[in-house]
Amino acid sequence: MAAYLCPPAVIHGEHVVETSQIAAEVRGRHPHAAWAPRIDGIAASTGIETRGWMLPLETAVASGNGGGLQAVGIGPAQEALARDGFTQQEVDRAIAALQAIPAPQTVQERTAPAWEAVQSYGERAARGALQIAGLDAADVDCVITSNSTTPALPGLDVALANRLSLRDDVMLLPATQWACIAGTRSLALAADLVAADPERVVLVVIAEALSTTYQPADDTLESLIVRLLFADTAVAAVVTGRPRRESVLRLDAAWNHTLPGTQDLHRLETRADGTHFVMDRRGPRAVQETVTAMWEWLRVRYQDDPDSWHPDVLLAHPGGTRVLEYMEQTMPDGWPSGLLDYSRDSYTSGNRGGAAVFDILRRACDAGQKPGSRAVLYAAAPGLTATALEGEWL
């Protein structure tokens, strides 16, 4: 395996949302929730003060276009009231009162504008990645896309094929359910594709509007945490089978791991008011198991050089600070400190899901890396499943 990665393009959500804004909105909506007195402490514990969204906070918390009668309709409600003996005047007053009740947004109202934003941001990231790589859209042989939070058919792959005017023989590979491992797993797949044909040019595009999981009516503690964590980002990068002047990282090996029986720990659920991200408190411990398995993969890979080999940078998206702390605590003795600095820096402005590893990689590129330094890329996602890659800075 030898694939060459150009620096990624990263497009952050242009609407800055302060943690204090989210805390105020949630406190006003759920003043009697059991966790309400602890909102400020919970918010501070995330370490996130701002995040960028593709759409403003006001869009996420707005009421739906229909009133309290949107589910049954005005006509059936009028008929039911009339059958129960209400006068026409009483029916009119009751209908007016019911229509005035704010209703939550429908799935369509919530996801349609986000889907438009995902396509637009994805296109901007794709064009940026091609420019960074010194290539044109006509040079692209394959496009790998991922967007888990705004499902659509046709998907982001077809949207980009049209928006970028790609060749009609380009291979389109959408992966809408990769979620947080989209960054690492797309690179592993791209590496396999260019290994089969070194002349291939693979464009990877990941666009996630994670803010669509912000559900105002949900009063669970887990929903509060979801509100505070997520950011919206689109990223893209070019992978080739031969080194280019613009290449910054050679990918040498990939590793995949799935924990059986953990598919319910973290998941997306589509309900009447949109997409909900459901978290389980057992999740971080399960993610830690994948970290342990990754350490073992690296130990076996470098068992002939156990005392001197170590990564010079670890670009990891585990989903939260607890797993970052666990990674630092369980690293082999003798590994240098600060391997996760770029990961921590990225997390201070939100959890970017599948786009996270590319954002972390961009930060490492911008800081400058010594040629010959070793890098490990890692991510875990609902499933629970994980993918890691190991390579060398050029």
Disulfide bonds with the S-S distance in Angstrom:
none
